[in-house]
Amino acid sequence: MNDATPVKKGRKFDQVLEGAREVFTADGYEGASVDAIAKAAGVSKATLYSYFPDKRLLFLEVAKTECLTQIDEAAGILDAYDDPRKVLSDAGRRMMGLVLSPFGQAIFRMCVAERDRFPELGREFYRTGPEVFHATMCAYFEQAVEKGDLVIDDLKLASDQFIELCHAQLFTEMIFGLRESATDEEIARVVDGAVETFMARYAAP
C-alpha cells in the first residue's frame, strides 16, 4: 500500500491511536503486535484493521501525531520572542527530549530500516515533523536578525547547524547502542553547549 494513502477517520480513531502509542512506546515498532495494540486500544482487530490495514501506516500516524504535538509546543517557545539564548535553550531541550525518548528513537530507527522498501515513510514523517520545526526556527531567526540580536545570512543553514549541535554525543551514542537513555542534566549540558557555540558564531557584536 502506498504510504500516501489517506487514513480513514472514525469514532474510535483517537482510541486506536492512543492504544498504539502506548504499545509502540513500550515495545518499539518490531516488538509491537497487532493483538497488543487492539487490546490496549480496547477495540477488536477488525476495527483496528478498518482504520489501519498496515502496521507501518499506524506507526506513521502515531509518529506524526506525537511529533506535531511536540512541534506545536516548541513553536510556542519560538513564537514568543525573547533573548535568543533563552529561546534556543528551551526549544533545544524540548526537541531533544522527543528525539532521545524511546518513541523518538523508534521513529528514527524505523525510518532508516524501512528507507529502501518504503521511502515515503521517512519523507512523510520529515514533512510533518522536522521540516515544520526547521521552518519555525527560521522564522524566529529572521525576527532575531531584524531586532539586531543575531547576524545570520543563511537562515536555513543556521537552523540546520543548531539542530546538529544539539544532536552531539547523546543522539550518536543512542543510535549506536552505547546508551539506552539520557537524563535531563545530560540533555541540558549538550543543549547549553550547542547554544553557546551557536551564539559564538551568530550573536551580534
BAKOLTOR-702033 format. One record per residue: x, y, z of N, C-alpha, C, O in turn; chain; residue in three letters; residue number from 1. Coordinates in pm, 1 decimal. Example, Ala and Ser with C-alpha at 12.3 -4.5 7.8 and 13.67 -1.06 7.14 Angstrom:
REM residues 2
1319.0,-569.0,780.0,1230.0,-450.0,780.0,1320.0,-330.0,780.0,1423.6,-331.9,846.5,A,ALA,1
1285.0,-225.0,708.0,1367.0,-106.0,714.0,1290.0,3.0,787.0,1340.9,113.8,803.9,A,SER,2
END
This chain:
REM residues 205
84.2,-120.1,0.0,0.0,0.0,0.0,86.5,123.4,0.0,189.0,125.4,68.1,A,MET,1
49.9,225.8,-72.9,123.3,349.8,-78.5,109.5,423.1,53.2,-0.9,434.7,106.5,A,ASN,2
221.7,473.4,107.2,219.1,541.8,235.8,141.6,672.3,231.2,106.1,727.9,335.1,A,ASP,3
115.4,721.4,110.1,42.7,847.0,98.2,-108.0,826.1,102.6,-183.6,923.2,100.7,A,ALA,4
-153.4,699.2,108.5,-296.3,669.9,112.0,-361.7,738.4,232.3,-313.8,722.5,344.6,A,THR,5
-469.1,813.5,211.8,-534.3,881.7,323.1,-580.9,783.3,430.0,-629.9,674.9,398.4,A,PRO,6
-565.3,821.5,556.4,-608.0,736.5,666.6,-755.1,759.4,693.9,-801.2,873.4,700.8,A,VAL,7
-828.5,650.3,709.2,-971.7,658.9,737.7,-991.4,706.6,881.5,-927.5,655.7,973.5,A,LYS,8
-1079.1,803.3,900.2,-1111.8,851.9,1035.0,-1248.0,795.9,1075.2,-1331.2,763.6,990.4,A,LYS,9
-1269.1,785.1,1206.7,-1395.6,732.7,1254.9,-1408.1,751.9,1405.0,-1324.0,816.3,1467.7,A,GLY,10
-1512.9,695.8,1461.6,-1546.6,719.2,1602.1,-1437.1,673.3,1697.7,-1414.2,736.6,1800.8,A,ARG,11
-1369.8,564.4,1664.2,-1269.1,510.2,1755.2,-1125.9,537.1,1708.3,-1031.3,473.8,1755.2,A,LYS,12
-1111.2,631.1,1615.9,-979.7,660.0,1559.5,-880.4,703.9,1667.4,-770.2,649.6,1676.2,A,PHE,13
-919.4,802.3,1749.6,-829.7,851.2,1854.7,-799.0,743.1,1957.4,-688.5,736.9,2011.4,A,ASP,14
-898.0,657.8,1983.8,-880.9,547.4,2077.2,-774.9,450.2,2025.9,-690.7,403.3,2102.5,A,GLN,15
-779.4,420.7,1897.6,-680.3,331.4,1836.1,-541.8,394.4,1842.6,-444.1,327.1,1875.5,A,VAL,16
-533.2,523.2,1811.3,-403.2,591.2,1814.1,-342.2,589.4,1954.1,-222.1,566.1,1968.6,A,LEU,17
-423.0,613.6,2057.0,-370.6,617.4,2193.1,-320.5,478.9,2235.8,-215.4,466.9,2298.8,A,GLU,18
-396.7,374.5,2200.9,-352.3,239.0,2232.5,-223.9,203.8,2160.1,-134.3,141.5,2217.1,A,GLY,19
-215.4,243.7,2034.5,-95.1,216.1,1955.6,25.0,290.9,2012.7,134.8,235.8,2021.1,A,ALA,20
4.2,415.0,2051.4,115.1,492.8,2108.0,168.8,425.7,2233.6,290.0,418.0,2253.7,A,ARG,21
78.1,377.1,2318.0,117.7,309.3,2442.1,203.8,186.7,2412.3,306.8,165.2,2476.3,A,GLU,22
161.0,106.8,2315.2,233.0,-17.2,2283.9,363.7,11.3,2210.0,466.2,-49.3,2241.3,A,VAL,23
361.9,101.0,2114.1,484.4,134.6,2041.0,590.0,192.1,2134.9,708.6,161.5,2121.8,A,PHE,24
547.0,275.2,2229.4,641.5,334.7,2323.5,704.0,228.2,2411.8,823.4,233.9,2441.5,A,THR,25
624.3,131.4,2453.8,674.1,26.9,2543.2,755.7,-79.0,2469.6,857.9,-124.8,2520.7,A,ALA,26
711.6,-118.4,2349.4,771.0,-234.0,2282.0,848.1,-202.2,2154.5,911.6,-290.6,2097.0,A,ASP,27
843.3,-75.0,2108.9,907.3,-42.9,1982.4,823.5,-91.5,1865.8,720.8,-156.7,1884.6,A,GLY,28
867.9,-59.2,1745.3,789.8,-96.3,1627.6,788.0,-246.5,1605.7,681.5,-306.0,1589.1,A,TYR,29
905.6,-307.9,1605.6,913.0,-451.0,1576.8,844.2,-534.1,1684.2,780.4,-635.0,1654.1,A,GLU,30
857.2,-491.5,1809.6,800.5,-570.1,1919.4,651.5,-551.5,1939.0,588.8,-628.9,2011.3,A,GLY,31
593.7,-450.8,1876.3,450.6,-422.3,1893.1,367.3,-515.8,1805.6,384.6,-519.5,1683.8,A,ALA,32
278.4,-589.7,1867.0,190.7,-678.8,1791.3,54.2,-614.6,1773.2,12.6,-530.3,1852.7,A,SER,33
-14.5,-655.5,1667.9,-148.6,-604.3,1641.7,-242.5,-644.2,1755.8,-329.5,-566.2,1794.7,A,VAL,34
-225.2,-764.8,1808.9,-309.4,-809.9,1920.5,-293.3,-718.0,2041.9,-391.3,-679.6,2105.8,A,ASP,35
-166.4,-683.3,2072.6,-140.4,-598.1,2188.8,-197.0,-457.9,2167.5,-250.7,-397.5,2260.3,A,ALA,36
-185.1,-406.9,2046.3,-237.2,-273.1,2016.9,-389.4,-271.0,2028.5,-446.5,-179.0,2087.1,A,ILE,37
-454.5,-372.1,1972.5,-600.7,-379.3,1979.7,-648.2,-387.6,2124.9,-746.6,-324.4,2163.3,A,ALA,38
-575.2,-468.0,2205.5,-611.8,-481.8,2346.4,-594.3,-349.7,2420.8,-681.5,-309.4,2497.8,A,LYS,39
-481.3,-282.5,2397.8,-455.5,-155.2,2465.6,-556.5,-49.2,2424.0,-593.5,36.7,2504.0,A,ALA,40
-601.2,-55.3,2298.7,-697.5,42.3,2247.9,-840.9,8.7,2286.6,-930.0,93.0,2276.0,A,ALA,41
-862.7,-113.9,2331.3,-998.4,-154.8,2367.6,-1088.6,-172.9,2247.7,-1208.6,-146.0,2254.9,A,GLY,42
-1030.4,-219.5,2135.2,-1107.8,-242.4,2012.8,-1074.7,-382.0,1959.6,-978.1,-445.1,2002.4,A,VAL,43
-1154.9,-427.6,1867.7,-1127.6,-555.7,1803.9,-1021.2,-538.0,1696.4,-996.2,-426.6,1650.4,A,SER,44
-958.8,-648.6,1656.6,-859.6,-641.5,1548.8,-926.1,-596.6,1419.3,-865.0,-527.5,1337.8,A,LYS,45
-1050.7,-635.9,1401.2,-1122.9,-595.7,1280.0,-1139.1,-444.3,1275.4,-1123.2,-382.5,1170.1,A,ALA,46
-1171.1,-384.5,1391.1,-1184.4,-239.2,1396.9,-1051.5,-171.9,1368.6,-1044.7,-74.4,1293.8,A,THR,47
-944.5,-225.3,1429.7,-812.0,-167.9,1407.5,-774.7,-173.3,1259.4,-726.7,-75.0,1203.1,A,LEU,48
-797.2,-288.5,1197.4,-762.0,-303.7,1055.8,-849.9,-217.6,965.1,-809.5,-182.5,854.2,A,TYR,49
-969.7,-183.8,1012.2,-1055.7,-98.4,929.8,-997.9,42.9,917.8,-1022.9,113.5,820.1,A,SER,50
-920.8,82.2,1018.1,-853.8,211.9,1013.2,-714.6,201.2,951.0,-675.2,283.7,868.6,A,TYR,51
-641.5,97.9,992.2,-501.8,83.3,950.7,-475.1,-60.3,906.4,-442.4,-144.7,989.9,A,PHE,52
-488.2,-90.0,778.0,-462.0,-226.0,729.0,-313.9,-262.1,731.8,-278.1,-377.4,707.7,A,PRO,53
-228.6,-166.4,760.4,-83.9,-187.9,759.1,-25.8,-128.2,886.7,-54.1,-13.0,919.6,A,ASP,54
55.6,-206.1,959.1,113.8,-156.4,1084.2,203.2,-35.5,1060.4,213.8,51.7,1146.6,A,LYS,55
266.8,-29.7,945.4,351.1,85.1,912.4,269.9,214.1,912.3,313.3,316.6,964.8,A,ARG,56
151.1,207.2,852.3,65.7,325.6,845.6,21.2,370.0,984.9,12.1,489.5,1012.9,A,LEU,57
-5.9,273.7,1070.8,-46.3,305.4,1207.3,69.3,372.2,1281.4,50.0,473.3,1349.0,A,LEU,58
188.5,316.1,1268.7,304.3,374.4,1335.8,330.8,515.5,1284.1,358.5,606.6,1362.1,A,PHE,59
322.4,532.9,1153.7,347.1,664.3,1095.6,247.0,766.7,1147.0,284.2,879.7,1178.5,A,LEU,60
120.0,727.6,1155.6,17.1,820.4,1203.9,42.1,857.4,1349.8,27.7,973.6,1387.7,A,GLU,61
79.6,758.9,1431.9,111.2,786.6,1571.9,232.8,878.3,1580.3,234.4,973.1,1658.8,A,VAL,62
335.7,849.5,1498.4,457.7,930.1,1499.4,428.2,1074.1,1458.6,477.9,1168.1,1520.6,A,ALA,63
348.3,1090.6,1355.5,314.2,1225.3,1308.4,237.0,1301.4,1416.2,263.4,1419.2,1440.3,A,LYS,64
142.9,1235.0,1480.0,62.9,1299.7,1583.3,149.9,1342.1,1700.8,138.2,1453.7,1751.3,A,THR,65
237.9,1250.8,1744.1,327.0,1281.0,1855.7,421.5,1395.8,1820.5,442.3,1487.4,1899.9,A,GLU,66
477.5,1389.0,1701.3,573.6,1490.4,1660.5,506.7,1627.2,1647.3,562.8,1728.2,1689.6,A,CYS,67
387.9,1630.4,1589.4,318.2,1757.5,1572.8,284.2,1820.6,1707.4,286.6,1942.9,1721.4,A,LEU,68
252.1,1736.3,1807.8,225.6,1787.6,1942.1,349.0,1855.3,1998.0,342.1,1966.1,2051.2,A,THR,69
463.4,1786.7,1985.2,588.2,1842.6,2034.6,627.5,1967.8,1956.9,674.9,2065.6,2014.7,A,GLN,70
607.3,1963.6,1824.5,642.6,2078.3,1740.0,558.0,2199.7,1777.6,608.6,2311.8,1782.3,A,ILE,71
429.3,2177.6,1804.3,341.0,2287.5,1843.4,389.3,2352.9,1972.6,386.8,2475.2,1986.6,A,ASP,72
434.0,2268.3,2068.0,482.2,2321.5,2194.2,613.0,2397.7,2174.1,633.2,2504.5,2231.9,A,GLU,73
701.5,2341.9,2091.7,828.0,2409.4,2062.9,802.7,2539.5,1986.5,869.0,2640.5,2010.0,A,ALA,74
706.6,2535.4,1895.3,673.8,2654.8,1817.3,624.4,2766.7,1908.1,651.6,2884.1,1883.3,A,ALA,75
551.4,2729.7,2013.8,505.8,2829.5,2109.0,622.5,2901.7,2173.5,616.5,3022.3,2197.6,A,GLY,76
729.8,2826.8,2201.6,850.6,2886.9,2259.3,915.4,2981.1,2159.4,955.9,3092.0,2194.3,A,ILE,77
924.9,2936.0,2034.3,991.4,3015.1,1931.2,908.5,3135.5,1888.5,964.1,3237.9,1848.7,A,LEU,78
777.2,3124.5,1896.3,690.2,3233.9,1853.3,693.4,3351.3,1951.8,680.6,3467.1,1912.0,A,ASP,79
710.4,3320.4,2078.9,713.8,3426.0,2180.5,855.6,3482.3,2185.3,943.7,3424.2,2248.7,A,ALA,80
877.3,3593.7,2119.3,1014.4,3643.1,2105.5,1074.8,3679.2,2240.0,1013.4,3746.6,2322.7,A,TYR,81
1199.1,3631.4,2259.3,1273.9,3659.1,2381.7,1421.7,3650.8,2346.0,1457.6,3632.0,2229.8,A,ASP,82
1506.1,3664.7,2446.1,1650.0,3656.4,2425.3,1685.7,3524.0,2356.6,1639.9,3418.7,2401.0,A,ASP,83
1766.2,3526.3,2249.4,1798.2,3404.2,2175.3,1853.6,3290.8,2261.6,1820.3,3174.5,2239.1,A,PRO,84
1937.0,3323.1,2359.1,1991.7,3216.4,2443.2,1880.7,3141.2,2516.8,1881.8,3018.2,2522.2,A,ARG,85
1786.8,3213.8,2572.4,1676.1,3150.2,2645.6,1585.8,3071.2,2551.5,1549.2,2957.3,2580.3,A,LYS,86
1550.6,3132.3,2439.9,1459.2,3067.0,2345.7,1521.9,2939.4,2289.9,1456.8,2835.0,2286.1,A,VAL,87
1647.5,2947.0,2246.6,1713.7,2829.6,2189.3,1735.4,2721.1,2294.2,1725.9,2602.1,2264.3,A,LEU,88
1764.3,2762.5,2416.4,1781.4,2664.9,2524.1,1651.8,2588.2,2549.5,1653.2,2465.6,2560.5,A,SER,89
1540.1,2660.0,2558.7,1410.7,2594.8,2583.4,1369.9,2506.5,2465.4,1326.2,2393.0,2484.1,A,ASP,90
1384.7,2559.7,2343.6,1345.9,2482.8,2224.6,1434.8,2360.8,2206.9,1386.5,2253.3,2171.3,A,ALA,91
1564.6,2376.6,2231.4,1656.8,2264.5,2217.7,1626.8,2153.0,2316.4,1631.5,2035.4,2280.1,A,GLY,92
1596.3,2187.9,2439.6,1562.7,2086.2,2540.1,1436.5,2009.7,2499.9,1430.6,1887.2,2511.3,A,ARG,93
1336.3,2083.2,2453.0,1212.0,2017.1,2414.8,1234.1,1926.0,2294.0,1185.7,1812.9,2291.3,A,ARG,94
1306.3,1975.0,2196.0,1333.8,1895.4,2076.7,1409.6,1767.9,2112.0,1373.1,1659.8,2065.9,A,MET,95
1515.0,1779.3,2193.4,1596.4,1662.3,2225.5,1523.9,1567.8,2320.4,1550.5,1447.6,2320.8,A,MET,96
1432.5,1621.5,2400.6,1351.6,1532.9,2484.2,1272.5,1435.3,2399.5,1258.9,1318.3,2435.3,A,GLY,97
1219.5,1483.3,2285.8,1146.6,1395.6,2194.5,1241.8,1304.6,2118.9,1218.6,1184.0,2111.1,A,LEU,98
1348.8,1360.6,2062.8,1441.4,1282.3,1980.3,1503.9,1167.9,2059.0,1524.0,1059.4,2004.5,A,VAL,99
1535.0,1190.9,2187.1,1603.0,1090.6,2267.5,1507.1,998.8,2343.5,1551.1,905.1,2410.1,A,LEU,100
1377.9,1024.7,2334.0,1281.2,939.5,2402.9,1272.5,803.4,2333.9,1308.3,792.2,2216.7,A,SER,101
1225.8,699.8,2403.7,1209.6,569.0,2339.2,1124.7,578.4,2212.9,1153.0,511.4,2113.5,A,PRO,102
1021.1,661.3,2216.8,935.1,674.7,2099.9,1009.5,744.2,1986.0,1000.3,702.3,1870.6,A,PHE,103
1083.0,850.1,2018.6,1159.0,920.4,1917.1,1264.4,831.8,1852.7,1285.4,836.9,1731.5,A,GLY,104
1330.2,751.2,1933.9,1430.0,658.5,1880.2,1365.1,552.3,1791.6,1422.0,512.2,1690.1,A,GLN,105
1246.5,507.3,1830.3,1175.5,408.3,1748.7,1139.6,465.9,1612.5,1150.3,397.4,1510.8,A,ALA,106
1097.1,592.1,1610.5,1064.7,658.3,1483.9,1187.2,661.8,1393.9,1180.2,625.3,1276.6,A,ILE,107
1299.6,706.1,1449.8,1421.8,719.3,1370.5,1466.1,583.6,1314.2,1497.2,571.9,1195.7,A,PHE,108
1468.3,482.1,1400.1,1515.5,350.8,1356.2,1423.7,292.5,1248.3,1470.9,229.7,1153.6,A,ARG,109
1294.4,313.2,1262.9,1202.6,259.6,1163.8,1221.3,328.3,1029.1,1223.5,262.3,925.3,A,MET,110
1234.8,460.5,1030.7,1251.3,533.3,905.0,1378.2,491.2,833.3,1380.4,481.5,710.6,A,CYS,111
1485.2,465.8,910.1,1610.7,420.7,850.0,1597.2,278.1,798.2,1638.0,248.2,685.9,A,VAL,112
1539.4,189.4,880.9,1528.3,49.0,843.2,1439.4,27.6,721.2,1464.7,-61.5,640.1,A,ALA,113
1335.1,109.8,708.3,1239.0,90.6,600.5,1264.2,183.2,481.1,1181.4,190.8,390.4,A,GLU,114
1377.8,253.4,480.7,1402.3,355.4,378.5,1393.5,301.6,236.6,1328.6,362.7,151.6,A,ARG,115
1457.4,188.5,209.4,1461.5,136.3,72.1,1327.3,78.7,28.4,1285.4,97.8,-85.7,A,ASP,116
1259.6,7.8,119.5,1131.7,-54.0,82.1,1017.7,46.1,79.8,930.9,40.1,-7.2,A,ARG,117
1017.9,138.2,175.2,907.6,233.2,187.9,962.0,375.5,205.8,949.8,432.7,314.1,A,PHE,118
1021.2,432.4,101.8,1083.4,564.9,114.4,985.2,675.0,153.8,1024.9,774.4,214.6,A,PRO,119
857.2,658.1,119.8,760.0,761.8,153.3,739.1,775.5,303.6,694.2,879.6,351.5,A,GLU,120
772.2,669.2,378.4,753.7,671.3,522.6,836.9,783.3,585.8,784.6,867.0,659.3,A,LEU,121
967.3,783.2,555.8,1055.0,885.9,609.9,1023.6,1023.4,556.1,1029.4,1122.2,629.5,A,GLY,122
990.3,1030.7,427.8,960.5,1160.4,367.1,837.8,1225.2,430.0,836.4,1345.3,457.1,A,ARG,123
735.3,1144.3,452.7,611.8,1197.4,510.7,634.7,1241.8,654.5,584.9,1346.2,696.6,A,GLU,124
711.0,1161.4,730.6,739.7,1198.7,869.0,822.2,1326.8,873.5,796.1,1414.8,955.6,A,PHE,125
922.0,1337.6,785.4,1004.8,1458.5,782.7,920.4,1581.2,748.5,937.6,1687.9,807.4,A,TYR,126
829.1,1564.7,652.6,746.4,1677.1,608.0,658.1,1729.0,719.5,637.7,1849.9,730.7,A,ARG,127
604.9,1639.4,802.9,510.5,1680.1,906.9,576.8,1706.8,1041.0,510.8,1753.8,1133.7,A,THR,128
707.0,1677.7,1053.4,775.1,1697.5,1180.2,895.7,1788.8,1169.6,882.8,1910.2,1185.1,A,GLY,129
1013.7,1732.0,1143.4,1137.1,1812.8,1138.4,1128.9,1932.1,1044.9,1180.9,2038.8,1077.5,A,PRO,130
1065.5,1917.1,930.1,1057.9,2029.1,836.6,980.2,2146.1,896.2,1015.0,2262.1,874.3,A,GLU,131
875.2,2115.2,971.5,796.1,2219.9,1037.2,881.1,2291.5,1142.1,876.2,2413.9,1154.1,A,VAL,132
959.0,2213.8,1218.0,1044.3,2272.5,1320.7,1151.1,2362.2,1257.2,1179.3,2471.0,1307.4,A,PHE,133
1210.3,2315.7,1146.3,1309.1,2396.1,1074.1,1248.1,2530.9,1032.7,1308.5,2636.1,1053.6,A,HIS,134
1130.3,2526.2,975.0,1065.8,2648.4,926.8,1036.6,2743.7,1042.6,1051.5,2865.2,1028.7,A,ALA,135
995.0,2688.6,1156.4,965.7,2771.2,1273.3,1092.3,2837.7,1325.4,1091.0,2954.8,1363.5,A,THR,136
1201.7,2761.8,1326.7,1328.5,2818.5,1370.7,1374.4,2929.5,1276.9,1423.5,3032.9,1322.1,A,MET,137
1358.6,2908.4,1147.1,1397.5,3011.0,1050.2,1318.7,3140.1,1072.3,1373.3,3250.0,1062.5,A,CYS,138
1189.6,3125.2,1102.3,1105.7,3243.0,1127.6,1153.3,3317.0,1252.6,1155.2,3440.0,1256.1,A,ALA,139
1191.8,3240.5,1355.2,1243.3,3304.3,1477.3,1375.3,3376.1,1448.2,1394.8,3489.9,1491.0,A,TYR,140
1465.1,3310.3,1376.1,1594.3,3372.1,1344.1,1576.3,3501.0,1263.9,1650.4,3597.9,1281.0,A,PHE,141
1476.8,3499.4,1176.8,1450.5,3620.0,1097.6,1413.8,3736.8,1189.1,1458.9,3849.5,1169.1,A,GLU,142
1330.9,3707.8,1289.9,1296.1,3811.8,1387.5,1419.4,3860.0,1463.4,1439.1,3979.8,1484.1,A,GLN,143
1502.7,3762.2,1504.8,1621.5,3796.6,1582.7,1718.3,3883.1,1502.3,1783.7,3971.7,1557.3,A,ALA,144
1726.8,3857.0,1373.1,1811.5,3938.4,1285.3,1754.1,4079.9,1273.8,1827.3,4178.5,1281.8,A,VAL,145
1623.3,4088.1,1255.0,1558.8,4219.2,1241.7,1574.9,4302.5,1368.7,1586.7,4424.8,1361.4,A,GLU,146
1575.5,4236.8,1485.5,1589.0,4308.1,1612.6,1735.3,4336.7,1647.1,1764.3,4404.2,1745.9,A,LYS,147
1826.6,4285.3,1565.4,1968.0,4311.9,1588.1,2035.0,4221.1,1689.1,2146.9,4249.7,1731.7,A,GLY,148
1969.4,4110.8,1729.3,2027.5,4019.0,1827.3,2119.4,3914.7,1762.3,2214.3,3867.5,1824.9,A,ASP,149
2090.8,3879.4,1637.2,2171.3,3780.6,1565.2,2210.5,3837.0,1429.6,2143.0,3924.6,1375.4,A,LEU,150
2320.6,3785.8,1375.5,2364.8,3821.7,1240.8,2375.9,3691.8,1161.2,2471.5,3615.9,1177.0,A,VAL,151
2276.4,3667.2,1075.1,2269.1,3541.9,1000.1,2237.6,3572.5,854.0,2140.3,3641.5,823.7,A,ILE,152
2320.1,3521.0,764.6,2295.0,3537.8,621.4,2209.0,3424.9,565.7,2121.9,3448.5,481.9,A,ASP,153
2233.1,3303.3,611.6,2162.4,3185.3,561.5,2080.7,3125.6,676.2,2133.6,3049.8,757.6,A,ASP,154
1953.5,3159.4,682.6,1869.3,3116.8,794.5,1853.0,2965.2,800.8,1856.9,2906.6,908.9,A,LEU,155
1834.9,2902.3,685.8,1815.0,2757.0,683.3,1940.0,2684.1,730.8,1931.0,2588.1,807.3,A,LYS,156
2056.7,2729.6,685.4,2180.8,2666.3,729.4,2198.8,2682.4,879.9,2239.3,2588.4,948.2,A,LEU,157
2168.9,2800.6,931.1,2181.6,2824.0,1074.7,2088.7,2732.5,1153.6,2126.6,2680.3,1258.4,A,ALA,158
1966.6,2712.9,1103.1,1872.0,2621.9,1168.1,1926.8,2479.3,1169.7,1921.9,2411.5,1272.3,A,SER,159
1979.2,2434.1,1055.0,2037.6,2300.1,1046.4,2154.2,2285.7,1143.9,2167.9,2183.6,1211.3,A,ASP,160
2237.2,2388.5,1150.3,2354.9,2382.3,1236.8,2316.3,2371.6,1383.7,2376.1,2293.8,1458.1,A,GLN,161
2216.3,2449.6,1426.2,2176.8,2442.6,1566.5,2122.7,2304.5,1602.0,2156.0,2249.4,1706.9,A,PHE,162
2040.1,2249.3,1515.3,1983.6,2117.0,1541.1,2094.0,2011.8,1548.3,2091.1,1925.1,1635.6,A,ILE,163
2191.2,2018.6,1457.3,2300.6,1922.0,1459.3,2388.1,1938.9,1583.6,2438.0,1840.4,1637.9,A,GLU,164
2406.9,2061.5,1628.3,2482.4,2083.1,1751.6,2411.9,2016.8,1870.8,2476.8,1960.2,1958.8,A,LEU,165
2279.7,2024.5,1872.2,2202.4,1960.7,1979.6,2210.8,1807.5,1972.6,2195.6,1739.6,2074.1,A,CYS,166
2235.1,1754.0,1852.9,2245.0,1608.9,1835.3,2377.9,1551.4,1883.7,2394.3,1429.5,1889.8,A,HIS,167
2472.5,1638.2,1918.1,2606.5,1591.6,1954.3,2603.1,1493.6,2071.7,2524.8,1510.0,2165.2,A,ALA,168
2686.5,1394.8,2065.8,2712.9,1296.3,2170.6,2594.2,1205.9,2203.8,2596.1,1087.7,2169.5,A,GLN,169
2492.0,1258.5,2269.4,2385.3,1172.7,2321.1,2310.6,1102.2,2208.7,2287.5,981.6,2216.5,A,LEU,170
2272.6,1175.1,2104.6,2199.2,1114.8,1993.2,2284.5,1007.3,1926.6,2235.2,898.2,1898.3,A,PHE,171
2410.9,1036.6,1901.5,2500.4,940.3,1836.9,2518.2,815.5,1923.1,2513.8,703.8,1871.7,A,THR,172
2538.0,833.4,2051.9,2557.2,719.6,2142.3,2432.4,631.8,2147.8,2443.8,509.5,2156.1,A,GLU,173
2314.8,691.4,2143.4,2192.2,612.2,2147.4,2170.3,537.7,2016.4,2125.3,423.2,2017.4,A,MET,174
2201.4,601.0,1904.2,2184.7,536.4,1774.0,2272.4,412.9,1762.8,2231.0,312.2,1705.5,A,ILE,175
2393.8,420.0,1817.3,2486.6,307.6,1807.9,2477.2,212.3,1927.0,2560.4,122.8,1942.0,A,PHE,176
2377.0,231.4,2010.8,2353.3,138.6,2120.2,2448.8,150.1,2236.4,2461.2,55.9,2314.7,A,GLY,177
2517.6,264.1,2250.5,2611.6,281.9,2360.3,2540.7,324.8,2488.6,2598.2,317.0,2597.2,A,LEU,178
2418.4,369.2,2476.2,2336.8,404.8,2591.8,2191.3,384.6,2555.5,2156.0,379.4,2437.7,A,ARG,179
2106.3,373.2,2657.5,1964.0,349.8,2635.6,1879.7,471.9,2666.6,1764.4,479.9,2624.2,A,GLU,180
1935.9,567.3,2740.2,1858.4,684.8,2778.8,1952.1,799.7,2811.8,2074.1,783.4,2815.1,A,SER,181
1893.4,915.6,2836.0,1970.2,1033.7,2874.8,1892.9,1108.7,2981.5,1770.8,1122.1,2972.7,A,ALA,182
1962.9,1157.2,3081.3,1897.6,1232.2,3188.4,1873.1,1376.8,3145.2,1929.9,1424.3,3046.8,A,THR,183
1788.2,1444.9,3220.2,1762.7,1586.2,3192.0,1891.8,1667.0,3203.9,1914.9,1760.6,3127.3,A,ASP,184
1976.2,1629.6,3301.7,2102.4,1701.0,3321.5,2196.1,1680.3,3201.5,2264.3,1773.9,3159.9,A,GLU,185
2199.9,1559.7,3146.4,2285.0,1533.0,3030.5,2235.2,1608.8,2907.3,2314.5,1663.6,2830.7,A,GLU,186
2103.7,1611.3,2889.6,2046.6,1685.7,2777.6,2076.4,1834.4,2792.4,2111.6,1900.8,2694.9,A,ILE,187
2062.4,1886.9,2913.8,2088.2,2028.7,2938.0,2233.5,2062.8,2906.1,2261.2,2167.5,2847.6,A,ALA,188
2325.9,1975.4,2944.1,2468.2,2000.5,2917.7,2494.7,2014.0,2768.5,2564.5,2106.0,2725.9,A,ARG,189
2438.7,1921.5,2687.7,2462.1,1924.1,2544.1,2393.2,2044.3,2479.4,2452.3,2112.7,2395.9,A,VAL,190
2268.7,2069.5,2518.1,2194.4,2181.0,2458.7,2258.1,2314.3,2495.8,2269.9,2403.1,2411.4,A,VAL,191
2299.3,2328.8,2621.6,2364.4,2453.9,2662.2,2492.6,2475.8,2582.9,2523.4,2588.7,2544.8,A,ASP,192
2567.9,2367.9,2557.7,2687.8,2379.1,2475.7,2655.3,2418.2,2333.4,2727.4,2495.8,2270.7,A,GLY,193
2544.2,2362.8,2282.3,2500.5,2396.2,2146.2,2464.8,2544.2,2136.5,2500.8,2611.2,2039.8,A,ALA,194
2394.1,2594.3,2237.0,2353.1,2734.7,2237.5,2475.4,2826.2,2240.9,2482.1,2923.7,2166.1,A,VAL,195
2572.2,2794.9,2327.8,2690.8,2879.8,2339.3,2772.5,2877.9,2210.0,2823.2,2981.6,2167.3,A,GLU,196
2785.4,2761.3,2147.8,2859.7,2750.7,2021.4,2787.6,2828.9,1911.7,2850.3,2900.6,1833.7,A,THR,197
2655.0,2814.0,1906.6,2575.5,2884.7,1806.0,2587.3,3035.6,1824.4,2605.6,3109.0,1727.3,A,PHE,198
2576.9,3081.8,1948.0,2582.1,3225.1,1974.9,2720.9,3281.4,1947.9,2733.4,3397.0,1907.4,A,MET,199
2824.7,3202.4,1969.3,2959.5,3247.8,1939.0,2975.2,3276.8,1790.3,3052.7,3363.7,1750.4,A,ALA,200
2900.0,3202.1,1708.7,2906.3,3222.2,1564.2,2811.1,3331.6,1515.9,2846.6,3407.9,1426.0,A,ARG,201
2691.3,3341.0,1573.3,2587.7,3426.2,1514.2,2542.3,3544.7,1598.7,2465.4,3627.3,1549.5,A,TYR,202
2586.6,3556.5,1723.8,2542.4,3669.7,1805.2,2593.1,3799.8,1746.8,2705.1,3806.9,1696.2,A,ALA,203
2509.8,3903.5,1753.9,2550.9,4034.8,1703.4,2666.5,4087.6,1789.1,2668.6,4065.4,1910.1,A,ALA,204
2762.1,4157.0,1727.5,2875.5,4211.9,1802.2,2828.3,4305.9,1912.7,2910.3,4361.4,1985.8,A,PRO,205
END
